[in-house]
Amino acid sequence: MAEARDPFEETHRWSNKACLGYAILAADRIGLTEEQEHELLGTLQYVMDMNTIEKAEQTYLDY
């Protein structure tokens, strides 16, 4: 018998590219300059490389 899949998990799969896209959309919405957006995206990519998804999730939950 196949293991049941969690539809919530399937629709919320992790993607660094999607995360960066959300950051660009948010930066545009609040009016960051192009230079600020580049700094944000560079820092975000570094933070994603240096931390686990679990750590990021816990940081959000603790916020």
N, C-alpha and C positions, 0 to 999 in steps of 0.2 A: 504494500500500500504506500502511495506517495505521501511525503510529508506535506502537511498543509502550509500554504504560503500566507504570509501576513500582507494583505494588500496595502496597508499603510506604509510598511517598510519598502515595498516595491515602488511606490510613488514618491518616496522621499529618499531615494538613493543619493549617495554623496557624489558630487562632481566638483572638482576644483574650478573648472571652467564656468560652471553655473554659479558658483560662489563669487567668482570674479565678476561675472556678468551682473549679479545682484548688486555688488559693490559699485560698479559703474553706474547702474540705474539710480542707486541711492545718491551717489556723488553728484550726478546730473541734477537730480531733484532738489538738492540743497544748495546748488550753485557753486560747487567747488571749481576752482580754475583747472585748466589742463595740467599745470604743474602739480597742483595738489592731488589730482586724480592719479597721476603717475607715481607720486610718493606713496599714496594710499595703496595702490595696487602692488608696488614693489614690496612694501612692508607686509601686506597681506600674504603675498606669495612666500616671503621669508618665514612668517609665522606658521603658515600651513606646512612648510617643510620641516620646521623645528618642533612641532607639537603633534600629538595624536588627535584624531577626531574625538575620542572620548574626553580628552582634556579640554578641547574647545567646547564641547557640549556642556561639560560641568561648569566651565567658566560662564557660559550663558545662563545656566540654571542658577548659579550663585549671584548673578547680576541683580 
